[in-house]
Amino acid sequence: MMLETLLSGIQTVEIAGDISCEISSIEYDSRRVTPGALFVALPGDHVDGSGYIEEAAHRGAVAVVSQTPCALGGDFPCVQVSNARLALAQLSRVFYGQPAEKLCTLAVTGTNGKTTVSFMLREILQAANRRSGLIGTVRYEIGDRVLPAARTTPEAPDIQRMLAQMTRSGCDSVVMEVSSHALDQYRVEGIQFDAAIFTNLTQDHLDYHGTLENYFEVKSRLFSQVKGAAVINRDDPWGKRLLAENCRTANPVSYGFEEGATVRGLDVKTDANGSRMRVESPWGEASISLQLIGRFNLINALAAFAAAASLGIPVEIIVRALGKMENVPGRLEAVGGSKNKRVFVDYAHTDDALRNVLEALREITPGKLVVVFGCGGNRDCGKRRLMGEVAARLADYAIITNDNPRTEVPEKIAADIAAGFDSERKYEICLDRKAAIARGLDCIGKKDVLLVAGKGHETTQEFNGTIVPFDDRETVREAL
């Protein structure tokens, strides 16, 4: 595609050089540049893409887009814009032929529950004979291809490329987890979603957003991009606020257990075999029975039910698909297969998520409930004490260990978590995660349950810039 065609709908500050060149790809990482590429230099907190413009040109880039002026001499095209991330999204959308417009697009945002709701929606779509792609925390599904996910919501060119590949693979729908970082950085800019879900908002990512108010404001931006139903958790205080500000959307659909929800769950029952409820909705009543345990999974099911029904999928198909739904990888996943040791692995890495999982396990644990967990380094440190408080209140014993300490001192992270405990007799610190899991297994008997929390499906650990293989599930199996 010609550069001048790509730039036709983009606001520019200044254009230098000849823009009648052919563009073969759009790249934001200079290491991925190949001959014919357009390099978009993104600003960053630690690394600024404008410092790699010359390298990109050396690798074969034929044009550059940047927020700062650049002059490579001659007729080399250098385009200055006021917002490089916004420009990247707009350019990518045009370059890949606006693929989202050829798909039924569903977005899921919120602090917790995004992945499970997304998997539920994908199951429902498949049961309705819809061929669906998936973009989310655990993996990307593009037709018959399944790829490991590098991040929850990729950068704009990666999203648009995957959407284009989905259309070529025969997909007619896509379910996408949309993170707050993605919204703040314009990664989904230009996509008008057929339906979007708001699951909840609790403390997380304040290292990036600063305050919960800012975090909410960014999350709520998604609903200015919804052309269909805005499906919002009415039981969540921030969801109530989003519903009250319904000028953002023409078609709000609330869900929850509280009276007044458009899609409401009643007669809730949970046990070791799963969870059940009756649903009242404008599309009819239904009884839903899940293989998944926990009240929080029932509210996830209400979100998926509301979104799917708003798209016109019959209630009986929704109920059948949810009933067949198996555990999402790393989401309250039973591991080990031991008759004498019951162990679950979960991604819970916020105080609200940890509370939900521990409450669900408490209902099926006749004996002790033990938890092994930590907190990530270089991330919102305010949630560490809160997670400690949750573990102190809901577990019988806790082993504090490393998550991904990154460049922080592990002992400091552990001390921050331990500050949430009211008694030193309720926890111990074991920073070696493998040893901590083994210690957790030593603590439980036949009637007890061990929860290993924080990493879920992840298969690596990060220490001071070094990434090493580590899978909680494999570690549990080996220890058993």
C-alpha positions in Angstrom: 0.0 0.0 0.0 1.3 3.5 -0.8 2.3 5.7 2.1 0.3 8.6 0.8 -2.8 6.4 0.9 -2.1 5.3 4.5 -1.6 9.0 5.5 -4.8 10.2 3.9 -6.9 9.9 7.1 -4.1 10.7 9.6 -3.6 14.1 11.2 0.0 15.1 10.7 2.2 17.9 12.1 4.8 17.9 9.3 5.7 15.7 6.3 9.2 15.7 4.8 10.4 13.7 1.9 8.6 11.7 -0.9 5.5 9.9 0.4 4.8 8.1 -2.9 6.6 5.0 -1.7 5.2 1.5 -1.3 4.8 0.1 2.3 5.1 -3.7 2.8 4.6 -3.8 6.6 4.1 -1.6 9.7 6.5 -2.1 12.6 7.0 -0.5 16.0 10.0 -2.6 17.0 13.2 -1.8 15.0 14.4 -5.4 15.3 11.4 -6.6 13.3 11.9 -4.1 10.4 12.4 -5.6 7.0 12.9 -3.9 3.6 9.8 -1.9 2.7 8.6 -1.4 6.3 7.1 1.8 7.8 8.6 2.3 11.2 6.5 4.0 13.8 8.7 5.3 16.7 6.7 5.0 19.9 7.5 7.0 23.0 8.1 5.1 26.2 8.9 5.5 29.9 12.2 3.5 29.6 12.9 3.3 25.9 12.0 5.9 23.2 11.5 4.5 19.7 12.8 7.7 18.2 16.3 6.6 19.3 16.0 3.6 16.9 15.0 5.5 13.7 18.5 5.2 12.1 18.6 1.5 12.9 15.2 1.0 11.4 16.3 2.8 8.2 19.5 0.7 8.1 17.4 -2.4 8.3 15.3 -1.3 5.3 12.5 0.9 6.5 11.4 3.2 3.7 9.5 5.7 5.9 9.2 6.8 9.5 6.4 8.1 11.7 7.4 9.8 14.9 6.3 12.4 17.5 9.6 14.1 17.2 11.1 15.7 14.1 13.5 13.4 12.3 15.6 14.2 9.2 17.4 11.3 7.4 18.3 13.3 4.4 17.3 13.3 0.8 13.7 12.3 -0.1 13.5 9.9 2.8 9.9 10.2 4.1 9.7 11.4 7.8 6.2 12.1 9.1 5.7 13.9 12.4 2.5 13.3 14.3 1.2 14.6 17.7 0.4 11.1 19.0 2.4 8.2 17.6 0.4 5.5 19.3 -2.9 6.8 17.9 -1.3 7.1 14.5 0.0 3.5 14.7 -3.6 2.3 15.4 -5.0 4.3 12.5 -2.3 3.3 10.1 -2.6 -0.4 11.0 -6.4 -0.4 10.6 -6.1 1.0 7.1 -3.1 -1.2 6.1 -4.9 -4.4 7.0 -8.1 -3.4 5.3 -10.3 -2.7 8.4 -10.8 -6.4 9.2 -12.8 -5.7 12.4 -15.7 -4.5 10.2 -15.9 -8.0 8.7 -16.2 -9.7 12.1 -18.7 -9.8 15.0 -16.4 -8.2 17.7 -16.8 -8.8 21.4 -14.7 -7.1 24.0 -14.2 -7.9 27.7 -12.6 -5.5 30.1 -12.3 -5.4 33.9 -9.8 -6.2 36.6 -10.8 -9.8 37.2 -12.8 -12.4 35.2 -11.8 -11.3 31.7 -10.2 -14.5 30.6 -13.0 -16.8 31.9 -15.7 -14.7 30.4 -13.9 -14.7 27.1 -13.5 -18.5 27.1 -17.2 -18.8 27.9 -18.2 -16.5 25.0 -16.0 -18.5 22.7 -17.7 -21.7 23.8 -21.1 -20.2 23.2 -20.2 -18.9 19.8 -18.9 -22.3 18.7 -22.0 -24.0 20.0 -24.0 -21.5 17.8 -22.0 -22.7 14.8 -20.0 -19.4 14.7 -16.3 -19.7 14.0 -14.6 -17.5 16.5 -11.1 -16.2 17.1 -9.7 -15.3 20.5 -7.3 -12.7 21.7 -6.5 -12.8 25.4 -4.2 -13.4 28.4 -3.8 -17.2 27.9 -3.5 -17.5 24.2 -4.5 -16.2 20.7 -6.7 -18.4 18.5 -6.6 -17.7 14.8 -8.7 -20.2 12.8 -7.0 -23.5 13.6 -3.9 -22.0 14.9 -3.3 -21.5 18.7 -0.4 -19.2 19.7 0.9 -18.4 23.2 0.0 -14.9 24.3 2.8 -12.4 24.8 0.4 -10.0 26.5 -3.4 -9.7 27.1 -4.0 -7.1 24.4 -1.3 -6.8 21.8 -0.1 -3.7 20.0 -2.4 -2.2 17.3 -0.6 -3.7 14.3 -0.5 -7.2 15.9 -4.3 -7.0 16.6 -5.2 -5.8 13.1 -2.9 -8.5 11.5 -4.5 -11.2 13.6 -8.0 -9.9 12.8 -7.1 -10.0 9.1 -5.8 -13.6 9.5 -9.0 -14.6 11.2 -11.1 -13.3 8.3 -9.0 -15.3 5.9 -9.3 -18.4 8.1 -13.1 -18.2 7.9 -13.8 -16.7 11.3 -16.9 -14.6 11.5 -16.4 -13.5 15.2 -13.7 -12.6 17.6 -13.6 -12.4 21.4 -11.0 -10.0 22.7 -9.8 -9.2 26.2 -9.1 -5.5 26.4 -6.7 -4.3 29.1 -6.6 -0.8 30.6 -3.1 -0.4 29.2 -4.4 -1.2 25.7 -7.2 1.4 26.0 -4.8 4.1 27.3 -2.4 3.3 24.5 -5.0 3.3 21.7 -4.3 -0.4 20.7 -8.0 -1.0 19.9 -8.7 2.5 18.5 -11.0 2.4 15.5 -12.7 -0.9 16.4 -16.4 -0.5 16.9 -17.5 -3.5 19.1 -20.8 -5.3 18.6 -20.8 -5.9 22.4 -18.6 -5.2 25.3 -18.5 -6.4 28.9 -17.4 -4.7 32.1 -16.7 -7.3 34.7 -15.5 -5.3 37.7 -12.9 -2.9 38.9 -10.6 -3.4 42.0 -7.2 -2.2 42.9 -4.6 -3.1 40.3 -2.2 -1.4 37.9 -2.0 1.8 40.1 1.7 1.9 39.3 0.6 2.8 35.8 -2.7 4.7 36.3 -1.9 6.4 39.6 -5.4 6.3 41.1 -8.5 4.1 40.9 -10.4 7.1 39.4 -7.9 7.2 36.5 -8.1 3.4 36.2 -11.9 3.6 35.9 -11.8 6.5 33.4 -9.5 4.5 31.1 -11.6 1.3 31.4 -14.8 3.3 30.7 -13.4 4.6 27.4 -14.1 1.2 25.8 -17.8 1.9 25.9 -17.5 4.8 23.6 -16.5 2.2 21.0 -19.6 0.0 21.4 -22.3 -0.1 18.7 -24.3 -2.8 20.3 -24.8 -3.9 23.9 -22.8 -2.6 26.8 -22.9 -5.5 29.3 -22.1 -4.2 32.8 -21.8 -5.8 36.2 -24.5 -4.2 38.3 -23.2 -5.8 41.5 -19.9 -3.9 41.2 -19.8 -0.3 42.6 -17.8 0.9 39.5 -20.3 -1.0 37.3 -23.2 0.9 38.9 -21.4 4.1 38.2 -20.8 3.1 34.6 -24.4 2.3 34.2 -25.4 5.7 35.6 -23.1 7.3 33.1 -25.0 5.5 30.3 -24.6 8.5 27.9 -21.5 6.5 26.8 -23.7 3.8 25.3 -27.1 3.6 23.7 -27.8 0.0 24.9 -26.7 -0.8 28.4 -27.5 -4.4 29.7 -26.8 -5.0 33.4 -26.2 -8.3 35.0 -25.7 -9.6 38.5 -27.3 -11.1 41.6 -28.8 -7.9 42.9 -32.4 -6.9 42.3 -32.8 -4.6 39.2 -30.2 -6.4 37.0 -31.4 -7.0 33.4 -29.9 -10.5 33.6 -30.2 -11.7 37.1 -28.9 -14.9 38.8 -31.1 -16.4 41.6 -31.1 -19.5 43.8 -27.3 -19.8 43.8 -25.8 -23.1 44.9 -22.1 -24.1 44.8 -20.3 -27.3 45.9 -17.3 -29.4 45.0 -19.1 -30.7 41.8 -19.8 -27.2 40.4 -22.2 -24.4 40.7 -25.8 -23.7 39.7 -28.3 -20.9 39.5 -31.6 -19.8 37.9 -31.5 -16.9 35.5 -34.1 -14.3 34.7 -33.6 -12.2 31.6 -35.6 -10.4 28.8 -34.7 -13.4 26.6 -36.4 -15.9 28.9 -35.7 -17.9 32.1 -33.1 -20.6 32.3 -31.3 -22.9 34.8 -27.5 -22.9 34.4 -25.3 -25.7 35.8 -21.5 -25.2 35.6 -18.7 -27.6 36.1 -16.8 -24.7 37.4 -16.9 -24.1 41.2 -17.5 -20.8 43.0 -20.0 -17.9 43.0 -17.6 -15.7 41.0 -17.8 -18.2 38.1 -21.6 -17.8 38.1 -21.3 -14.1 37.7 -18.9 -14.7 34.9 -21.5 -16.9 33.3 -24.1 -14.1 33.7 -21.8 -11.8 31.8 -21.4 -14.3 29.0 -25.1 -15.1 28.9 -26.1 -11.4 28.7 -23.6 -10.6 25.9 -24.5 -13.7 23.9 -28.2 -13.2 24.2 -27.9 -9.6 23.2 -26.4 -10.9 19.9 -29.4 -13.0 19.3 -28.0 -16.4 20.3 -30.9 -18.6 21.7 -30.9 -19.2 25.4 -30.9 -23.0 25.1 -27.6 -22.9 23.1 -26.1 -20.5 25.7 -27.1 -22.8 28.6 -25.8 -26.0 26.9 -22.5 -24.4 26.0 -21.9 -23.1 29.6 -22.8 -26.5 31.0 -20.0 -28.1 28.9 -17.5 -25.4 29.8 -14.3 -26.8 31.3 -11.7 -25.0 33.4 -9.7 -22.3 31.7 -6.0 -23.0 32.0 -4.7 -21.7 35.3 -8.1 -20.5 36.5 -8.9 -22.6 39.6 -7.4 -25.5 37.8 -7.2 -28.8 39.8 -3.8 -30.3 39.3 -1.9 -33.4 40.5 -4.6 -36.0 40.3 -3.6 -37.3 43.8 -6.2 -39.0 45.9 -4.6 -37.7 49.1 -3.7 -34.1 48.1 -6.1 -31.6 46.6 -4.3 -28.8 44.9 -5.6 -25.9 42.8 -3.6 -23.4 40.7 -5.1 -19.9 40.0 -4.0 -16.7 38.3 -5.4 -14.6 41.2 -3.0 -11.7 41.6 -5.2 -9.0 43.2 -6.9 -9.0 46.6 -10.4 -9.3 45.0 -9.4 -12.3 42.9 -7.7 -14.0 45.8 -10.7 -13.4 48.0 -13.0 -14.9 45.3 -10.9 -18.0 44.9 -10.3 -18.6 48.6 -14.0 -18.2 49.4 -14.9 -20.7 46.6 -12.4 -23.2 48.0 -13.5 -22.6 51.6 -16.9 -24.0 50.7 -15.5 -27.3 49.5 -12.7 -27.7 52.1 -13.6 -29.7 55.3 -10.1 -29.3 56.7 -7.4 -26.7 56.3 -7.0 -24.3 53.5 -3.4 -23.4 52.7 -2.3 -20.8 50.1 1.1 -20.2 48.5 1.3 -16.8 46.8 3.4 -13.7 46.1 3.2 -10.4 44.3 4.9 -9.1 41.2 7.7 -6.7 41.4 7.7 -3.3 39.7 3.9 -3.3 39.8 1.2 -1.8 42.0 2.7 -2.3 45.5 -0.5 -1.0 47.3 -2.2 -4.3 46.7 0.4 -6.4 48.5 -0.8 -5.7 52.0 -4.4 -6.1 50.8 -3.6 -9.6 49.5 -1.9 -10.4 52.8 -5.0 -9.3 54.7 -7.2 -11.5 52.4 -5.0 -14.6 53.0 -4.9 -14.0 56.7 -8.7 -13.8 56.9 -9.7 -16.7 54.6 -6.8 -19.2 54.7 -5.7 -21.2 57.6 -2.1 -20.8 56.7 -0.1 -19.0 54.0 3.4 -19.4 52.5 4.6 -16.1 51.0 6.9 -16.6 48.1 8.3 -15.1 44.9 5.9 -14.3 42.0 7.8 -12.3 39.3 10.1 -10.0 41.4 11.5 -8.4 38.3 14.0 -5.8 39.5 12.7 -5.4 43.0 14.2 -7.0 46.1 12.2 -10.1 46.8 12.5 -9.7 50.6 10.9 -6.3 50.4 7.9 -7.6 48.4 7.4 -10.4 50.9 7.6 -8.0 53.8 5.0 -5.8 52.2 2.6 -8.8 51.9 3.4 -10.0 55.5 2.3 -6.5 56.8 -1.3 -7.7 56.0 -1.1 -10.5 58.6 -2.1 -10.0 62.2 -0.1 -13.0 63.5 3.3 -14.4 62.5 1.8 -17.9 63.3 -0.4 -17.7 60.2 2.3 -17.4 57.6 5.9 -18.1 56.7 8.2 -16.8 54.0 9.9 -19.1 51.5 11.2 -17.1 48.5 12.1 -20.2 46.5 8.8 -20.8 44.7 9.5 -24.5 44.1 10.4 -25.1 47.7 7.3 -23.0 48.8 5.0 -25.3 46.8 6.7 -28.4 48.3 6.3 -26.9 51.7 2.6 -26.2 51.0 2.1 -29.8 50.0 3.7 -30.9 53.2 1.1 -28.8 55.1 -2.0 -30.6 53.8 -3.7 -33.9 54.3 -6.6 -35.7 52.7 -9.3 -33.3 54.0 -7.2 -30.1 53.2 -6.8 -28.0 50.1 -3.7 -26.2 48.8 -4.1 -23.1 46.5 -1.1 -21.9 44.5 -2.0 -18.4 43.4 -0.6 -15.6 41.3 0.8 -17.2 38.1 -1.9 -19.5 36.9 -1.2 -20.4 33.2 2.2 -18.6 33.1 5.3 -20.8 32.4 8.1 -18.4 33.3 9.5 -16.4 36.2 11.3 -13.1 35.9 14.3 -12.1 38.1 16.2 -8.9 37.4 15.8 -9.1 33.7 16.4 -12.8 33.5 13.4 -15.0 32.5 13.5 -18.7 33.6 11.1 -21.5 32.9 8.6 -22.1 35.8 5.1 -23.6 35.7 3.1 -23.9 38.9 1.1 -26.8 37.5 4.2 -28.8 36.5 5.9 -28.0 39.7 3.0 -29.4 41.7 2.8 -32.6 39.6 6.6 -33.2 40.0 6.4 -32.6 43.8 3.5 -35.0 44.1 
